[in-house]
Amino acid sequence: MKPLFRKVTDKLESSFTIRHVTLPHFKNIWHYHPELELHYIIKGEGVRFIGDKIANFSPGEIVLVGENLPHTWRSGKEYFNNDPDLGIEVIVIQFLPDCLGDDLLKLPEAYLIPKLYEKAKSGMVITGKANKKLAELMHRALDATNLDKIIILLSILQTLAETDEYELIVNGRAVFYQSDETDTQRLNTVCNYTLTNYKKEISLEEISAISNLSVTSFCRYFKLMTNKTYYDFLIEIRISHACRALIEGKTLTEVICFDCGFNNVSNFYRHFKKVTGVTPLEYKRQYLNKSKSLLVKA
C-alpha cells in the first residue's frame, strides 16, 4: 500500500518520545516517518503490515521499524465489538537516528549503532532473551526522567545492536512512494474491506468498485504500491489467519481451510507452503517446539 507520511509529535524538552497506549483497538493508518520505532505489544492480537510483509502479532512481540519503513498494526475484527475484555496495550518508543547527536554515531565504541540502523530499514522482530530485556527497559523508560531516560535509551540501543536474536521482516530494500490523503484513504479502505471479508470470494470487480477505480487501473495501481497483486495480498491475509487458527489448535486443518476462504484443501495446502515455506502440520510442530524451548529456558 502507498503509505502516508506522518509527523511524529514530539516534545521540545525530549530527545525521543515514548508512549504507553491502551485502546479498544489499533487506529493507525498505513504510514511512515523518519524516526525509528520500537513497538512492544503487551496486549492484543491481529495482523501487522510492515513494508511488503503481512504477519500476525500477539502479546510479547517487539519490533524495531527503521526510518521511513511503512507500517501499521490492525486489530482482529473481534476487537471492534465493544467487548470490555478485549483491547490493545502497547509501549512505543520513537527516535531519530541522530537524537543523541551526530558525534555519538562517530565514536569508535558506537560502531554497531549505524549497523543497527541499517538493519532496521528491513524491520526486525526481536526474540529470546533480548526480547525480555527490552520489555523490562521499555517499562522502566516510561517513568524515567533526565539522564536516567537517556541511559535507558542507550541500554536499549546496546541491546538491539549487540543481539543476534532477531528476524528480519523485509527481504531487501523495497521502494515505497509518498502519497496524498486520497490515495492513503483508498488503500486503507481496500485493506479494511479485505480484513473484514477475506472469508468470502472477493472479485476484482468488487474490490475495484470499492476503490472507485476500473479493474485495469486498480490492478496497475495496487501492484505499483504494494509490489504484489491484490490476489497475492488476499491470499497472505487468509494464510495469516490460518496460522493463528493452527496455533490455537481448536480446529481441524481441513476446517480452517474453508474458514479462511479457501474453496478446497489442496489449494489451501499449496498456498500455505508457498507463503510460509512449510506445510500446516510442520508450521504447527515448529510453533510447539519453539514454545517448549522457551518454557525450558524460562
QUIJOTA-V786786 format. One record per residue. N is the residue number from 0. RES is the residue in one letter. PHI is phi in whole degrees, 0 to 359 (NA if undefined). PSI is psi in whole degrees, 0 to 359 (999 if undefined). D_CENTER is the distance of its C-alpha to the mean C-alpha in whole Angstrom. Layout:
# QUIJOTA-V786786
n=N res=RES phi=PHI psi=PSI d_center=D_CENTER
n=N res=RES phi=PHI psi=PSI d_center=D_CENTER
This chain:
# QUIJOTA-V786786
n=0 res=M phi=NA psi=151 d_center=14
n=1 res=K phi=281 psi=117 d_center=16
n=2 res=P phi=279 psi=158 d_center=14
n=3 res=L phi=257 psi=132 d_center=16
n=4 res=F phi=295 psi=135 d_center=17
n=5 res=R phi=235 psi=128 d_center=17
n=6 res=K phi=278 psi=119 d_center=19
n=7 res=V phi=284 psi=124 d_center=18
n=8 res=T phi=288 psi=126 d_center=21
n=9 res=D phi=229 psi=164 d_center=22
n=10 res=K phi=257 psi=139 d_center=26
n=11 res=L phi=299 psi=333 d_center=28
n=12 res=E phi=271 psi=4 d_center=29
n=13 res=S phi=239 psi=140 d_center=26
n=14 res=S phi=275 psi=344 d_center=25
n=15 res=F phi=207 psi=165 d_center=21
n=16 res=T phi=249 psi=147 d_center=19
n=17 res=I phi=221 psi=133 d_center=18
n=18 res=R phi=228 psi=139 d_center=17
n=19 res=H phi=251 psi=109 d_center=18
n=20 res=V phi=248 psi=131 d_center=16
n=21 res=T phi=233 psi=125 d_center=18
n=22 res=L phi=213 psi=163 d_center=17
n=23 res=P phi=297 psi=327 d_center=18
n=24 res=H phi=196 psi=167 d_center=15
n=25 res=F phi=289 psi=143 d_center=12
n=26 res=K phi=239 psi=0 d_center=14
n=27 res=N phi=295 psi=146 d_center=12
n=28 res=I phi=264 psi=171 d_center=12
n=29 res=W phi=294 psi=117 d_center=11
n=30 res=H phi=209 psi=173 d_center=12
n=31 res=Y phi=212 psi=164 d_center=12
n=32 res=H phi=199 psi=159 d_center=15
n=33 res=P phi=288 psi=345 d_center=17
n=34 res=E phi=284 psi=145 d_center=16
n=35 res=L phi=286 psi=153 d_center=14
n=36 res=E phi=225 psi=124 d_center=11
n=37 res=L phi=257 psi=119 d_center=11
n=38 res=H phi=239 psi=114 d_center=9
n=39 res=Y phi=246 psi=115 d_center=11
n=40 res=I phi=275 psi=114 d_center=10
n=41 res=I phi=269 psi=320 d_center=14
n=42 res=K phi=215 psi=140 d_center=14
n=43 res=G phi=121 psi=153 d_center=13
n=44 res=E phi=222 psi=157 d_center=11
n=45 res=G phi=165 psi=211 d_center=9
n=46 res=V phi=236 psi=135 d_center=7
n=47 res=R phi=249 psi=146 d_center=3
n=48 res=F phi=241 psi=115 d_center=5
n=49 res=I phi=229 psi=121 d_center=5
n=50 res=G phi=60 psi=236 d_center=9
n=51 res=D phi=251 psi=23 d_center=10
n=52 res=K phi=248 psi=141 d_center=8
n=53 res=I phi=242 psi=131 d_center=7
n=54 res=A phi=204 psi=162 d_center=7
n=55 res=N phi=282 psi=153 d_center=8
n=56 res=F phi=235 psi=156 d_center=7
n=57 res=S phi=208 psi=169 d_center=10
n=58 res=P phi=304 psi=139 d_center=13
n=59 res=G phi=99 psi=347 d_center=13
n=60 res=E phi=285 psi=135 d_center=10
n=61 res=I phi=236 psi=125 d_center=10
n=62 res=V phi=234 psi=135 d_center=7
n=63 res=L phi=255 psi=119 d_center=9
n=64 res=V phi=256 psi=126 d_center=8
n=65 res=G phi=284 psi=173 d_center=12
n=66 res=E phi=298 psi=133 d_center=14
n=67 res=N phi=62 psi=20 d_center=14
n=68 res=L phi=270 psi=115 d_center=11
n=69 res=P phi=298 psi=144 d_center=9
n=70 res=H phi=197 psi=157 d_center=6
n=71 res=T phi=195 psi=155 d_center=6
n=72 res=W phi=244 psi=135 d_center=6
n=73 res=R phi=237 psi=125 d_center=9
n=74 res=S phi=287 psi=155 d_center=11
n=75 res=G phi=295 psi=158 d_center=13
n=76 res=K phi=297 psi=336 d_center=17
n=77 res=E phi=294 psi=341 d_center=19
n=78 res=Y phi=282 psi=353 d_center=17
n=79 res=F phi=257 psi=14 d_center=19
n=80 res=N phi=257 psi=16 d_center=23
n=81 res=N phi=59 psi=35 d_center=24
n=82 res=D phi=279 psi=117 d_center=24
n=83 res=P phi=295 psi=341 d_center=24
n=84 res=D phi=277 psi=347 d_center=23
n=85 res=L phi=256 psi=164 d_center=19
n=86 res=G phi=159 psi=172 d_center=17
n=87 res=I phi=240 psi=148 d_center=14
n=88 res=E phi=220 psi=124 d_center=15
n=89 res=V phi=220 psi=155 d_center=13
n=90 res=I phi=244 psi=128 d_center=14
n=91 res=V phi=235 psi=126 d_center=13
n=92 res=I phi=246 psi=129 d_center=15
n=93 res=Q phi=234 psi=134 d_center=15
n=94 res=F phi=207 psi=145 d_center=18
n=95 res=L phi=284 psi=153 d_center=19
n=96 res=P phi=305 psi=326 d_center=20
n=97 res=D phi=256 psi=27 d_center=24
n=98 res=C phi=299 psi=336 d_center=24
n=99 res=L phi=257 psi=11 d_center=26
n=100 res=G phi=103 psi=145 d_center=28
n=101 res=D phi=298 psi=328 d_center=29
n=102 res=D phi=297 psi=327 d_center=31
n=103 res=L phi=300 psi=317 d_center=29
n=104 res=L phi=292 psi=341 d_center=27
n=105 res=K phi=270 psi=350 d_center=31
n=106 res=L phi=292 psi=137 d_center=32
n=107 res=P phi=298 psi=330 d_center=33
n=108 res=E phi=289 psi=342 d_center=31
n=109 res=A phi=255 psi=23 d_center=28
n=110 res=Y phi=297 psi=338 d_center=27
n=111 res=L phi=284 psi=338 d_center=24
n=112 res=I phi=293 psi=312 d_center=22
n=113 res=P phi=301 psi=325 d_center=22
n=114 res=K phi=294 psi=322 d_center=21
n=115 res=L phi=298 psi=313 d_center=18
n=116 res=Y phi=301 psi=324 d_center=17
n=117 res=E phi=291 psi=317 d_center=18
n=118 res=K phi=296 psi=323 d_center=16
n=119 res=A phi=296 psi=339 d_center=13
n=120 res=K phi=295 psi=342 d_center=13
n=121 res=S phi=261 psi=357 d_center=12
n=122 res=G phi=79 psi=138 d_center=9
n=123 res=M phi=226 psi=128 d_center=10
n=124 res=V phi=264 psi=119 d_center=9
n=125 res=I phi=269 psi=132 d_center=12
n=126 res=T phi=236 psi=183 d_center=14
n=127 res=G phi=60 psi=212 d_center=18
n=128 res=K phi=295 psi=328 d_center=20
n=129 res=A phi=298 psi=322 d_center=18
n=130 res=N phi=299 psi=312 d_center=16
n=131 res=K phi=295 psi=320 d_center=19
n=132 res=K phi=295 psi=318 d_center=20
n=133 res=L phi=294 psi=321 d_center=17
n=134 res=A phi=300 psi=316 d_center=17
n=135 res=E phi=296 psi=315 d_center=21
n=136 res=L phi=296 psi=321 d_center=21
n=137 res=M phi=292 psi=323 d_center=18
n=138 res=H phi=296 psi=318 d_center=20
n=139 res=R phi=295 psi=324 d_center=23
n=140 res=A phi=295 psi=335 d_center=22
n=141 res=L phi=300 psi=323 d_center=22
n=142 res=D phi=255 psi=0 d_center=26
n=143 res=A phi=285 psi=151 d_center=27
n=144 res=T phi=223 psi=161 d_center=29
n=145 res=N phi=51 psi=227 d_center=31
n=146 res=L phi=295 psi=329 d_center=31
n=147 res=D phi=301 psi=323 d_center=29
n=148 res=K phi=295 psi=318 d_center=26
n=149 res=I phi=293 psi=319 d_center=26
n=150 res=I phi=298 psi=320 d_center=27
n=151 res=I phi=292 psi=320 d_center=24
n=152 res=L phi=299 psi=317 d_center=22
n=153 res=L phi=298 psi=321 d_center=24
n=154 res=S phi=295 psi=322 d_center=23
n=155 res=I phi=296 psi=314 d_center=20
n=156 res=L phi=297 psi=321 d_center=20
n=157 res=Q phi=298 psi=314 d_center=22
n=158 res=T phi=299 psi=315 d_center=20
n=159 res=L phi=294 psi=319 d_center=17
n=160 res=A phi=288 psi=328 d_center=20
n=161 res=E phi=265 psi=343 d_center=22
n=162 res=T phi=282 psi=150 d_center=20
n=163 res=D phi=248 psi=12 d_center=20
n=164 res=E phi=265 psi=76 d_center=17
n=165 res=Y phi=203 psi=162 d_center=14
n=166 res=E phi=232 psi=132 d_center=12
n=167 res=L phi=285 psi=144 d_center=12
n=168 res=I phi=268 psi=311 d_center=9
n=169 res=V phi=259 psi=132 d_center=11
n=170 res=N phi=272 psi=108 d_center=14
n=171 res=G phi=85 psi=178 d_center=16
n=172 res=R phi=253 psi=102 d_center=16
n=173 res=A phi=279 psi=154 d_center=16
n=174 res=V phi=265 psi=127 d_center=18
n=175 res=F phi=242 psi=136 d_center=16
n=176 res=Y phi=265 psi=150 d_center=19
n=177 res=Q phi=287 psi=159 d_center=19
n=178 res=S phi=215 psi=167 d_center=20
n=179 res=D phi=259 psi=179 d_center=22
n=180 res=E phi=298 psi=323 d_center=22
n=181 res=T phi=295 psi=313 d_center=23
n=182 res=D phi=299 psi=316 d_center=21
n=183 res=T phi=296 psi=316 d_center=18
n=184 res=Q phi=296 psi=321 d_center=19
n=185 res=R phi=299 psi=312 d_center=20
n=186 res=L phi=286 psi=330 d_center=17
n=187 res=N phi=290 psi=327 d_center=15
n=188 res=T phi=295 psi=317 d_center=18
n=189 res=V phi=299 psi=316 d_center=18
n=190 res=C phi=296 psi=312 d_center=14
n=191 res=N phi=299 psi=318 d_center=15
n=192 res=Y phi=296 psi=319 d_center=19
n=193 res=T phi=294 psi=317 d_center=17
n=194 res=L phi=295 psi=330 d_center=15
n=195 res=T phi=278 psi=329 d_center=18
n=196 res=N phi=241 psi=18 d_center=20
n=197 res=Y phi=298 psi=340 d_center=19
n=198 res=K phi=286 psi=339 d_center=22
n=199 res=K phi=253 psi=168 d_center=24
n=200 res=E phi=291 psi=130 d_center=25
n=201 res=I phi=240 psi=111 d_center=24
n=202 res=S phi=279 psi=160 d_center=26
n=203 res=L phi=296 psi=326 d_center=26
n=204 res=E phi=297 psi=320 d_center=29
n=205 res=E phi=293 psi=310 d_center=27
n=206 res=I phi=288 psi=329 d_center=24
n=207 res=S phi=293 psi=320 d_center=26
n=208 res=A phi=296 psi=321 d_center=28
n=209 res=I phi=296 psi=327 d_center=25
n=210 res=S phi=270 psi=1 d_center=24
n=211 res=N phi=61 psi=39 d_center=27
n=212 res=L phi=228 psi=158 d_center=28
n=213 res=S phi=289 psi=163 d_center=30
n=214 res=V phi=301 psi=315 d_center=29
n=215 res=T phi=297 psi=314 d_center=29
n=216 res=S phi=294 psi=320 d_center=28
n=217 res=F phi=296 psi=314 d_center=25
n=218 res=C phi=298 psi=317 d_center=24
n=219 res=R phi=295 psi=315 d_center=25
n=220 res=Y phi=295 psi=314 d_center=23
n=221 res=F phi=294 psi=319 d_center=20
n=222 res=K phi=294 psi=320 d_center=20
n=223 res=L phi=296 psi=319 d_center=21
n=224 res=M phi=280 psi=329 d_center=17
n=225 res=T phi=246 psi=352 d_center=15
n=226 res=N phi=64 psi=23 d_center=17
n=227 res=K phi=205 psi=162 d_center=17
n=228 res=T phi=281 psi=163 d_center=20
n=229 res=Y phi=296 psi=325 d_center=19
n=230 res=Y phi=298 psi=317 d_center=20
n=231 res=D phi=297 psi=320 d_center=18
n=232 res=F phi=300 psi=313 d_center=15
n=233 res=L phi=298 psi=317 d_center=17
n=234 res=I phi=299 psi=317 d_center=17
n=235 res=E phi=294 psi=323 d_center=14
n=236 res=I phi=298 psi=313 d_center=13
n=237 res=R phi=297 psi=318 d_center=16
n=238 res=I phi=293 psi=323 d_center=15
n=239 res=S phi=298 psi=321 d_center=12
n=240 res=H phi=289 psi=325 d_center=14
n=241 res=A phi=296 psi=320 d_center=17
n=242 res=C phi=300 psi=316 d_center=15
n=243 res=R phi=296 psi=318 d_center=15
n=244 res=A phi=295 psi=322 d_center=19
n=245 res=L phi=296 psi=319 d_center=20
n=246 res=I phi=295 psi=320 d_center=18
n=247 res=E phi=294 psi=329 d_center=20
n=248 res=G phi=69 psi=23 d_center=23
n=249 res=K phi=263 psi=351 d_center=25
n=250 res=T phi=226 psi=144 d_center=26
n=251 res=L phi=295 psi=149 d_center=27
n=252 res=T phi=302 psi=320 d_center=25
n=253 res=E phi=296 psi=327 d_center=28
n=254 res=V phi=286 psi=320 d_center=27
n=255 res=I phi=302 psi=321 d_center=23
n=256 res=C phi=309 psi=307 d_center=24
n=257 res=F phi=284 psi=328 d_center=26
n=258 res=D phi=296 psi=333 d_center=23
n=259 res=C phi=265 psi=7 d_center=20
n=260 res=G phi=100 psi=4 d_center=23
n=261 res=F phi=273 psi=144 d_center=24
n=262 res=N phi=265 psi=353 d_center=28
n=263 res=N phi=204 psi=156 d_center=29
n=264 res=V phi=292 psi=318 d_center=28
n=265 res=S phi=297 psi=323 d_center=29
n=266 res=N phi=296 psi=318 d_center=27
n=267 res=F phi=298 psi=312 d_center=24
n=268 res=Y phi=298 psi=320 d_center=24
n=269 res=R phi=296 psi=313 d_center=25
n=270 res=H phi=290 psi=324 d_center=21
n=271 res=F phi=298 psi=314 d_center=20
n=272 res=K phi=291 psi=326 d_center=21
n=273 res=K phi=296 psi=320 d_center=20
n=274 res=V phi=280 psi=316 d_center=16
n=275 res=T phi=262 psi=339 d_center=16
n=276 res=G phi=89 psi=355 d_center=19
n=277 res=V phi=221 psi=168 d_center=21
n=278 res=T phi=280 psi=163 d_center=23
n=279 res=P phi=305 psi=320 d_center=22
n=280 res=L phi=295 psi=317 d_center=24
n=281 res=E phi=295 psi=322 d_center=23
n=282 res=Y phi=298 psi=314 d_center=20
n=283 res=K phi=294 psi=320 d_center=21
n=284 res=R phi=295 psi=317 d_center=23
n=285 res=Q phi=298 psi=319 d_center=21
n=286 res=Y phi=295 psi=315 d_center=19
n=287 res=L phi=296 psi=319 d_center=22
n=288 res=N phi=296 psi=320 d_center=23
n=289 res=K phi=294 psi=319 d_center=20
n=290 res=S phi=296 psi=318 d_center=21
n=291 res=K phi=296 psi=320 d_center=25
n=292 res=S phi=297 psi=319 d_center=24
n=293 res=L phi=294 psi=324 d_center=22
n=294 res=L phi=293 psi=320 d_center=25
n=295 res=V phi=296 psi=316 d_center=27
n=296 res=K phi=295 psi=325 d_center=26
n=297 res=A phi=292 psi=999 d_center=26
